[in-house]
């Protein structure tokens, strides 16, 4: 009986962190990033299809199984990875930790 109750008890140290009402699960991180400008310095419109996908962002929240990065880290990630979502009018990504290529050290 004691083993059953212990199994039901949640390990609060492994919950991870949340941001903007979103808490990633497992080895995923929640990243905010800035889209490239839609116009060049000369005023030429750059369509979505010609714009580079973002590769740099800030970790806002991390799942309980994330080991190598932390909230606040500026990271470089593969441009085709993750799931793009919009939260509170901010462009965000949900990435697996393995899709992060490195951390910028400022």
N, CA, C and O atoms as CSV, one atom per row, in Angstrom:
chain,resi,resn,atom,element,x,y,z
A,1,UNK,N,N,0.825,-1.196,0.000
A,1,UNK,CA,C,0.000,0.000,0.000
A,1,UNK,C,C,0.867,1.257,0.000
A,1,UNK,O,O,0.576,2.207,-0.727
A,2,UNK,N,N,1.923,1.274,0.803
A,2,UNK,CA,C,2.799,2.446,0.880
A,2,UNK,C,C,3.478,2.705,-0.461
A,2,UNK,O,O,3.670,3.853,-0.861
A,3,UNK,N,N,3.840,1.618,-1.154
A,3,UNK,CA,C,4.484,1.771,-2.456
A,3,UNK,C,C,3.526,2.397,-3.467
A,3,UNK,O,O,3.937,3.192,-4.312
A,4,UNK,N,N,2.265,2.037,-3.377
A,4,UNK,CA,C,1.269,2.596,-4.285
A,4,UNK,C,C,1.099,4.088,-4.048
A,4,UNK,O,O,1.056,4.866,-5.002
A,5,UNK,N,N,1.001,4.495,-2.786
A,5,UNK,CA,C,0.843,5.914,-2.470
A,5,UNK,C,C,2.069,6.699,-2.905
A,5,UNK,O,O,1.958,7.823,-3.394
A,6,UNK,N,N,3.236,6.102,-2.723
A,6,UNK,CA,C,4.462,6.781,-3.110
A,6,UNK,C,C,4.506,6.969,-4.628
A,6,UNK,O,O,4.992,7.989,-5.116
A,7,UNK,N,N,4.003,5.992,-5.364
A,7,UNK,CA,C,3.992,6.071,-6.814
A,7,UNK,C,C,3.082,7.199,-7.293
A,7,UNK,O,O,3.396,7.880,-8.269
A,8,UNK,N,N,1.955,7.397,-6.608
A,8,UNK,CA,C,0.996,8.427,-6.973
A,8,UNK,C,C,1.511,9.827,-6.679
A,8,UNK,O,O,1.110,10.791,-7.331
A,9,UNK,N,N,2.394,9.936,-5.701
A,9,UNK,CA,C,2.905,11.240,-5.297
A,9,UNK,C,C,3.766,11.832,-6.405
A,9,UNK,O,O,4.634,11.152,-6.952
A,10,UNK,N,N,3.531,13.077,-6.732
A,10,UNK,CA,C,4.245,13.770,-7.803
A,10,UNK,C,C,5.590,14.284,-7.302
A,10,UNK,O,O,5.675,14.831,-6.203
A,11,UNK,N,N,6.630,14.114,-8.095
A,11,UNK,CA,C,7.956,14.623,-7.749
A,11,UNK,C,C,8.031,16.077,-8.199
A,11,UNK,O,O,8.248,16.351,-9.379
A,12,UNK,N,N,7.854,17.004,-7.271
A,12,UNK,CA,C,7.804,18.430,-7.618
A,12,UNK,C,C,9.140,18.960,-8.120
A,12,UNK,O,O,9.169,19.996,-8.783
A,13,UNK,N,N,10.240,18.288,-7.827
A,13,UNK,CA,C,11.542,18.758,-8.293
A,13,UNK,C,C,11.729,18.502,-9.788
A,13,UNK,O,O,12.653,19.049,-10.391
A,14,UNK,N,N,10.873,17.683,-10.397
A,14,UNK,CA,C,10.995,17.352,-11.810
A,14,UNK,C,C,9.891,17.985,-12.656
A,14,UNK,O,O,9.619,17.513,-13.760
A,15,UNK,N,N,9.254,19.037,-12.162
A,15,UNK,CA,C,8.152,19.650,-12.891
A,15,UNK,C,C,8.606,20.544,-14.034
A,15,UNK,O,O,7.847,20.736,-14.984
A,16,UNK,N,N,9.790,21.087,-13.982
A,16,UNK,CA,C,10.236,22.012,-15.017
A,16,UNK,C,C,9.737,23.413,-14.719
A,16,UNK,O,O,9.229,23.681,-13.631
A,17,UNK,N,N,9.884,24.304,-15.685
A,17,UNK,CA,C,9.474,25.695,-15.493
A,17,UNK,C,C,8.419,26.062,-16.528
A,17,UNK,O,O,8.239,25.364,-17.526
A,18,UNK,N,N,7.723,27.174,-16.274
A,18,UNK,CA,C,6.707,27.612,-17.226
A,18,UNK,C,C,6.872,29.097,-17.513
A,18,UNK,O,O,7.480,29.835,-16.737
A,19,UNK,N,N,6.320,29.516,-18.642
A,19,UNK,CA,C,6.343,30.926,-19.040
A,19,UNK,C,C,5.113,31.203,-19.883
A,19,UNK,O,O,4.702,30.371,-20.692
A,20,UNK,N,N,4.530,32.370,-19.690
A,20,UNK,CA,C,3.366,32.798,-20.464
A,20,UNK,C,C,2.254,31.762,-20.414
A,20,UNK,O,O,1.528,31.578,-21.391
A,21,UNK,N,N,2.119,31.088,-19.285
A,21,UNK,CA,C,1.068,30.099,-19.129
A,21,UNK,C,C,1.333,28.794,-19.853
A,21,UNK,O,O,0.410,28.003,-20.048
A,22,UNK,N,N,2.571,28.549,-20.256
A,22,UNK,CA,C,2.919,27.323,-20.979
A,22,UNK,C,C,4.053,26.614,-20.258
A,22,UNK,O,O,5.059,27.237,-19.916
A,23,UNK,N,N,3.898,25.302,-20.022
A,23,UNK,CA,C,4.930,24.496,-19.375
A,23,UNK,C,C,5.297,23.343,-20.302
A,23,UNK,O,O,4.475,22.454,-20.525
A,24,UNK,N,N,6.517,23.338,-20.850
A,24,UNK,CA,C,6.929,22.249,-21.733
A,24,UNK,C,C,7.069,20.935,-20.964
A,24,UNK,O,O,7.361,20.933,-19.768
A,25,UNK,N,N,6.864,19.844,-21.649
A,25,UNK,CA,C,6.981,18.522,-21.050
A,25,UNK,C,C,8.265,17.845,-21.507
A,25,UNK,O,O,8.829,18.192,-22.545
A,26,UNK,N,N,8.719,16.879,-20.724
A,26,UNK,CA,C,9.868,16.063,-21.097
A,26,UNK,C,C,11.120,16.870,-21.353
A,26,UNK,O,O,11.523,17.698,-20.535
A,27,UNK,N,N,11.739,16.618,-22.512
A,27,UNK,CA,C,13.011,17.280,-22.855
A,27,UNK,C,C,12.798,18.463,-23.796
A,27,UNK,O,O,13.678,18.796,-24.590
A,28,UNK,N,N,11.638,19.090,-23.706
A,28,UNK,CA,C,11.345,20.218,-24.593
A,28,UNK,C,C,11.571,21.557,-23.905
A,28,UNK,O,O,11.472,21.678,-22.684
A,29,UNK,N,N,11.878,22.561,-24.725
A,29,UNK,CA,C,12.058,23.922,-24.223
A,29,UNK,C,C,11.131,24.855,-24.990
A,29,UNK,O,O,10.772,24.592,-26.138
A,30,UNK,N,N,10.754,25.938,-24.343
A,30,UNK,CA,C,9.884,26.968,-24.908
A,30,UNK,C,C,10.771,28.167,-25.186
A,30,UNK,O,O,11.356,28.735,-24.264
A,31,UNK,N,N,10.877,28.558,-26.456
A,31,UNK,CA,C,11.828,29.579,-26.892
A,31,UNK,C,C,11.088,30.733,-27.565
A,31,UNK,O,O,10.195,30.511,-28.383
A,32,UNK,N,N,11.462,31.969,-27.218
A,32,UNK,CA,C,10.959,33.131,-27.951
A,32,UNK,C,C,12.062,33.602,-28.889
A,32,UNK,O,O,13.250,33.454,-28.601
A,33,UNK,N,N,11.650,34.165,-30.006
A,33,UNK,CA,C,12.612,34.649,-30.994
A,33,UNK,C,C,12.020,35.853,-31.701
A,33,UNK,O,O,10.835,36.151,-31.555
A,34,UNK,N,N,12.848,36.541,-32.463
A,34,UNK,CA,C,12.409,37.711,-33.214
A,34,UNK,C,C,12.485,37.400,-34.697
A,34,UNK,O,O,13.516,36.947,-35.195
A,35,UNK,N,N,11.393,37.645,-35.398
A,35,UNK,CA,C,11.368,37.455,-36.855
A,35,UNK,C,C,12.267,38.495,-37.509
A,35,UNK,O,O,12.456,39.591,-36.980
A,36,UNK,N,N,12.811,38.142,-38.653
A,36,UNK,CA,C,13.600,39.092,-39.432
A,36,UNK,C,C,12.677,40.190,-39.959
A,36,UNK,O,O,11.470,39.980,-40.082
A,37,UNK,N,N,13.230,41.342,-40.264
A,37,UNK,CA,C,12.443,42.453,-40.795
A,37,UNK,C,C,11.795,42.082,-42.123
A,37,UNK,O,O,12.375,41.347,-42.922
A,38,UNK,N,N,10.592,42.593,-42.352
A,38,UNK,CA,C,9.874,42.313,-43.589
A,38,UNK,C,C,10.359,43.172,-44.743
A,38,UNK,O,O,10.077,42.868,-45.902
A,39,UNK,N,N,11.080,44.231,-44.444
A,39,UNK,CA,C,11.608,45.113,-45.491
A,39,UNK,C,C,13.110,45.290,-45.281
A,39,UNK,O,O,13.609,45.257,-44.156
A,40,UNK,N,N,13.802,45.475,-46.374
A,40,UNK,CA,C,15.236,45.732,-46.292
A,40,UNK,C,C,15.457,47.185,-45.899
A,40,UNK,O,O,14.504,47.959,-45.809
A,41,UNK,N,N,16.712,47.557,-45.665
A,41,UNK,CA,C,17.040,48.941,-45.312
A,41,UNK,C,C,16.626,49.901,-46.424
A,41,UNK,O,O,16.324,51.065,-46.161
A,42,UNK,N,N,16.612,49.414,-47.670
A,42,UNK,CA,C,16.215,50.249,-48.805
A,42,UNK,C,C,14.710,50.293,-49.022
A,42,UNK,O,O,14.240,50.946,-49.954
A,43,UNK,N,N,13.941,49.600,-48.166
A,43,UNK,CA,C,12.490,49.634,-48.258
A,43,UNK,C,C,11.879,48.552,-49.130
A,43,UNK,O,O,10.678,48.583,-49.397
A,44,UNK,N,N,12.684,47.594,-49.580
A,44,UNK,CA,C,12.167,46.516,-50.424
A,44,UNK,C,C,11.499,45.466,-49.542
A,44,UNK,O,O,12.069,45.027,-48.543
A,45,UNK,N,N,10.283,45.068,-49.921
A,45,UNK,CA,C,9.531,44.057,-49.187
A,45,UNK,C,C,10.155,42.683,-49.406
A,45,UNK,O,O,10.455,42.308,-50.539
A,46,UNK,N,N,10.351,41.934,-48.324
A,46,UNK,CA,C,10.892,40.582,-48.401
A,46,UNK,C,C,9.759,39.614,-48.056
A,46,UNK,O,O,9.290,39.607,-46.918
A,47,UNK,N,N,9.307,38.795,-49.015
A,47,UNK,CA,C,8.211,37.868,-48.733
A,47,UNK,C,C,8.634,36.761,-47.766
A,47,UNK,O,O,9.822,36.475,-47.618
A,48,UNK,N,N,7.649,36.142,-47.112
A,48,UNK,CA,C,7.918,35.065,-46.155
A,48,UNK,C,C,8.782,33.966,-46.758
A,48,UNK,O,O,9.676,33.444,-46.091
A,49,UNK,N,N,8.525,33.614,-48.007
A,49,UNK,CA,C,9.252,32.520,-48.645
A,49,UNK,C,C,10.735,32.831,-48.842
A,49,UNK,O,O,11.540,31.908,-48.974
A,50,UNK,N,N,11.111,34.104,-48.863
A,50,UNK,CA,C,12.509,34.486,-49.073
A,50,UNK,C,C,13.231,34.807,-47.770
A,50,UNK,O,O,14.453,34.947,-47.755
A,51,UNK,N,N,12.484,34.922,-46.683
A,51,UNK,CA,C,13.101,35.264,-45.400
A,51,UNK,C,C,13.782,34.055,-44.782
A,51,UNK,O,O,13.314,32.924,-44.912
A,52,UNK,N,N,14.877,34.310,-44.116
A,52,UNK,CA,C,15.563,33.253,-43.380
A,52,UNK,C,C,14.747,32.885,-42.150
A,52,UNK,O,O,14.175,33.750,-41.487
A,53,UNK,N,N,14.701,31.599,-41.856
A,53,UNK,CA,C,14.018,31.168,-40.636
A,53,UNK,C,C,14.905,31.516,-39.451
A,53,UNK,O,O,16.130,31.495,-39.566
A,54,UNK,N,N,14.297,31.836,-38.315
A,54,UNK,CA,C,15.111,32.205,-37.154
A,54,UNK,C,C,15.929,31.028,-36.654
A,54,UNK,O,O,15.516,29.874,-36.768
A,55,UNK,N,N,17.088,31.331,-36.103
A,55,UNK,CA,C,17.952,30.304,-35.547
A,55,UNK,C,C,18.427,30.663,-34.145
A,55,UNK,O,O,19.144,29.885,-33.516
A,56,UNK,N,N,18.038,31.821,-33.656
A,56,UNK,CA,C,18.505,32.257,-32.343
A,56,UNK,C,C,17.303,32.681,-31.511
A,56,UNK,O,O,16.400,33.358,-32.002
A,57,UNK,N,N,17.303,32.274,-30.250
A,57,UNK,CA,C,16.195,32.638,-29.379
A,57,UNK,C,C,16.588,32.543,-27.920
A,57,UNK,O,O,17.716,32.186,-27.581
A,58,UNK,N,N,15.635,32.871,-27.066
A,58,UNK,CA,C,15.845,32.852,-25.619
A,58,UNK,C,C,14.946,31.796,-25.002
A,58,UNK,O,O,13.752,31.741,-25.294
A,59,UNK,N,N,15.513,30.967,-24.156
A,59,UNK,CA,C,14.719,29.948,-23.476
A,59,UNK,C,C,13.892,30.614,-22.390
A,59,UNK,O,O,14.428,31.256,-21.487
A,60,UNK,N,N,12.580,30.455,-22.490
A,60,UNK,CA,C,11.643,31.034,-21.531
A,60,UNK,C,C,11.184,30.010,-20.501
A,60,UNK,O,O,10.858,30.369,-19.370
A,61,UNK,N,N,11.157,28.734,-20.886
A,61,UNK,CA,C,10.744,27.666,-19.979
A,61,UNK,C,C,11.373,26.365,-20.453
A,61,UNK,O,O,11.665,26.200,-21.637
A,62,UNK,N,N,11.579,25.442,-19.515
A,62,UNK,CA,C,12.201,24.164,-19.842
A,62,UNK,C,C,11.453,23.031,-19.159
A,62,UNK,O,O,10.981,23.170,-18.030
A,63,UNK,N,N,11.352,21.906,-19.861
A,63,UNK,CA,C,10.709,20.723,-19.305
A,63,UNK,C,C,11.568,20.090,-18.218
A,63,UNK,O,O,12.731,20.458,-18.050
A,64,UNK,N,N,11.004,19.147,-17.484
A,64,UNK,CA,C,11.710,18.547,-16.350
A,64,UNK,C,C,12.923,17.706,-16.732
A,64,UNK,O,O,13.794,17.477,-15.892
A,65,UNK,N,N,13.001,17.243,-17.972
A,65,UNK,CA,C,14.116,16.386,-18.378
A,65,UNK,C,C,15.232,17.137,-19.102
A,65,UNK,O,O,16.179,16.514,-19.583
A,66,UNK,N,N,15.137,18.454,-19.185
A,66,UNK,CA,C,16.167,19.264,-19.852
A,66,UNK,C,C,17.365,19.385,-18.920
A,66,UNK,O,O,17.223,19.752,-17.754
A,67,UNK,N,N,18.554,19.072,-19.450
A,67,UNK,CA,C,19.747,19.040,-18.605
A,67,UNK,C,C,20.813,20.067,-18.969
A,67,UNK,O,O,21.547,20.517,-18.089
A,68,UNK,N,N,20.920,20.451,-20.238
A,68,UNK,CA,C,22.073,21.228,-20.680
A,68,UNK,C,C,21.846,22.718,-20.862
A,68,UNK,O,O,22.805,23.461,-21.074
A,69,UNK,N,N,20.609,23.172,-20.786
A,69,UNK,CA,C,20.301,24.595,-20.930
A,69,UNK,C,C,19.347,25.000,-19.819
A,69,UNK,O,O,18.729,24.156,-19.170
A,70,UNK,N,N,19.238,26.327,-19.608
A,70,UNK,CA,C,18.352,26.818,-18.543
A,70,UNK,C,C,17.593,28.048,-19.027
A,70,UNK,O,O,17.932,28.640,-20.052
A,71,UNK,N,N,16.580,28.415,-18.286
A,71,UNK,CA,C,15.781,29.592,-18.606
A,71,UNK,C,C,16.692,30.814,-18.672
A,71,UNK,O,O,17.529,31.026,-17.795
A,72,UNK,N,N,16.519,31.612,-19.723
A,72,UNK,CA,C,17.328,32.813,-19.912
A,72,UNK,C,C,18.487,32.631,-20.877
A,72,UNK,O,O,19.040,33.619,-21.357
A,73,UNK,N,N,18.871,31.388,-21.175
A,73,UNK,CA,C,19.971,31.144,-22.111
A,73,UNK,C,C,19.590,31.598,-23.518
A,73,UNK,O,O,18.462,31.389,-23.967
A,74,UNK,N,N,20.552,32.227,-24.211
A,74,UNK,CA,C,20.414,32.552,-25.632
A,74,UNK,C,C,20.964,31.351,-26.387
A,74,UNK,O,O,22.124,30.984,-26.202
A,75,UNK,N,N,20.146,30.732,-27.237
A,75,UNK,CA,C,20.555,29.498,-27.894
A,75,UNK,C,C,20.488,29.604,-29.413
A,75,UNK,O,O,19.747,30.413,-29.970
A,76,UNK,N,N,21.280,28.767,-30.059
A,76,UNK,CA,C,21.267,28.606,-31.505
A,76,UNK,C,C,20.613,27.261,-31.780
A,76,UNK,O,O,20.987,26.252,-31.183
A,77,UNK,N,N,19.630,27.246,-32.690
A,77,UNK,CA,C,18.944,25.992,-32.989
A,77,UNK,C,C,18.845,25.800,-34.494
A,77,UNK,O,O,18.992,26.748,-35.265
A,78,UNK,N,N,18.596,24.574,-34.895
A,78,UNK,CA,C,18.443,24.236,-36.304
A,78,UNK,C,C,17.245,24.976,-36.879
A,78,UNK,O,O,16.175,24.982,-36.270
A,79,UNK,N,N,17.405,25.598,-38.036
A,79,UNK,CA,C,16.344,26.464,-38.578
A,79,UNK,C,C,15.069,25.728,-38.962
A,79,UNK,O,O,14.024,26.364,-39.099
A,80,UNK,N,N,15.116,24.425,-39.139
A,80,UNK,CA,C,13.911,23.685,-39.523
A,80,UNK,C,C,13.337,22.863,-38.369
A,80,UNK,O,O,12.473,22.015,-38.591
A,81,UNK,N,N,13.793,23.097,-37.168
A,81,UNK,CA,C,13.321,22.301,-36.038
A,81,UNK,C,C,12.217,23.012,-35.268
A,81,UNK,O,O,12.006,24.216,-35.419
A,82,UNK,N,N,11.534,22.260,-34.458
A,82,UNK,CA,C,10.551,22.829,-33.548
A,82,UNK,C,C,9.177,23.045,-34.141
A,82,UNK,O,O,8.946,22.885,-35.340
A,83,UNK,N,N,8.279,23.412,-33.253
A,83,UNK,CA,C,6.899,23.723,-33.609
A,83,UNK,C,C,6.657,25.188,-33.311
A,83,UNK,O,O,6.823,25.635,-32.176
A,84,UNK,N,N,6.265,25.937,-34.333
A,84,UNK,CA,C,6.049,27.375,-34.184
A,84,UNK,C,C,4.653,27.620,-33.622
A,84,UNK,O,O,3.668,27.078,-34.124
A,85,UNK,N,N,4.576,28.447,-32.568
A,85,UNK,CA,C,3.289,28.840,-32.001
A,85,UNK,C,C,3.327,30.332,-31.693
A,85,UNK,O,O,4.399,30.933,-31.633
A,86,UNK,N,N,2.171,30.915,-31.500
A,86,UNK,CA,C,2.079,32.327,-31.131
A,86,UNK,C,C,1.412,32.379,-29.761
A,86,UNK,O,O,0.307,31.865,-29.588
A,87,UNK,N,N,2.081,33.000,-28.784
A,87,UNK,CA,C,1.556,33.131,-27.431
A,87,UNK,C,C,1.628,34.601,-27.044
A,87,UNK,O,O,2.697,35.210,-27.090
A,88,UNK,N,N,0.495,35.164,-26.667
A,88,UNK,CA,C,0.422,36.582,-26.289
A,88,UNK,C,C,1.068,37.483,-27.348
A,88,UNK,O,O,1.813,38.403,-27.009
A,89,UNK,N,N,0.788,37.223,-28.609
A,89,UNK,CA,C,1.313,37.975,-29.758
A,89,UNK,C,C,2.821,37.866,-29.946
A,89,UNK,O,O,3.401,38.647,-30.700
A,90,UNK,N,N,3.466,36.918,-29.278
A,90,UNK,CA,C,4.900,36.682,-29.471
A,90,UNK,C,C,5.090,35.408,-30.277
A,90,UNK,O,O,4.380,34.423,-30.073
A,91,UNK,N,N,6.056,35.429,-31.198
A,91,UNK,CA,C,6.408,34.227,-31.944
A,91,UNK,C,C,7.257,33.349,-31.045
A,91,UNK,O,O,8.241,33.809,-30.466
A,92,UNK,N,N,6.877,32.091,-30.927
A,92,UNK,CA,C,7.569,31.168,-30.031
A,92,UNK,C,C,7.784,29.835,-30.733
A,92,UNK,O,O,7.128,29.522,-31.727
A,93,UNK,N,N,8.707,29.066,-30.201
A,93,UNK,CA,C,8.975,27.718,-30.690
A,93,UNK,C,C,9.000,26.759,-29.515
A,93,UNK,O,O,9.401,27.110,-28.406
A,94,UNK,N,N,8.566,25.549,-29.786
A,94,UNK,CA,C,8.759,24.469,-28.831
A,94,UNK,C,C,9.773,23.540,-29.487
A,94,UNK,O,O,9.522,22.982,-30.555
A,95,UNK,N,N,10.912,23.385,-28.839
A,95,UNK,CA,C,12.012,22.597,-29.387
A,95,UNK,C,C,12.354,21.442,-28.471
A,95,UNK,O,O,12.145,21.513,-27.260
A,96,UNK,N,N,12.883,20.373,-29.057
A,96,UNK,CA,C,13.492,19.320,-28.256
A,96,UNK,C,C,14.893,19.807,-27.898
A,96,UNK,O,O,15.521,20.535,-28.666
A,97,UNK,N,N,15.368,19.408,-26.748
A,97,UNK,CA,C,16.705,19.834,-26.325
A,97,UNK,C,C,17.762,19.427,-27.354
A,97,UNK,O,O,18.736,20.153,-27.553
A,98,UNK,N,N,17.586,18.295,-27.997
A,98,UNK,CA,C,18.573,17.818,-28.976
A,98,UNK,C,C,18.657,18.703,-30.223
A,98,UNK,O,O,19.642,18.632,-30.958
A,99,UNK,N,N,17.637,19.537,-30.473
A,99,UNK,CA,C,17.657,20.448,-31.623
A,99,UNK,C,C,18.444,21.726,-31.350
A,99,UNK,O,O,18.672,22.522,-32.261
A,100,UNK,N,N,18.858,21.923,-30.110
A,100,UNK,CA,C,19.661,23.096,-29.753
A,100,UNK,C,C,21.116,22.788,-30.083
A,100,UNK,O,O,21.679,21.797,-29.617
A,101,UNK,N,N,21.711,23.653,-30.894
A,101,UNK,CA,C,23.080,23.426,-31.360
A,101,UNK,C,C,24.125,23.988,-30.413
A,101,UNK,O,O,25.252,23.496,-30.371
A,102,UNK,N,N,23.760,25.017,-29.649
A,102,UNK,CA,C,24.714,25.617,-28.728
A,102,UNK,C,C,24.103,26.769,-27.965
A,102,UNK,O,O,22.991,27.214,-28.247
A,103,UNK,N,N,24.866,27.244,-26.982
A,103,UNK,CA,C,24.435,28.353,-26.127
A,103,UNK,C,C,25.409,29.506,-26.336
A,103,UNK,O,O,26.625,29.315,-26.297
A,104,UNK,N,N,24.867,30.713,-26.559
A,104,UNK,CA,C,25.709,31.902,-26.674
A,104,UNK,C,C,26.121,32.328,-25.276
A,104,UNK,O,O,25.280,32.446,-24.385
A,105,UNK,N,N,27.406,32.559,-25.084
A,105,UNK,CA,C,27.899,33.011,-23.788
A,105,UNK,C,C,28.228,34.489,-23.897
A,105,UNK,O,O,29.177,34.879,-24.577
A,106,UNK,N,N,27.436,35.303,-23.222
A,106,UNK,CA,C,27.593,36.765,-23.307
A,106,UNK,C,C,28.460,37.257,-22.183
A,106,UNK,O,O,28.713,38.457,-22.078
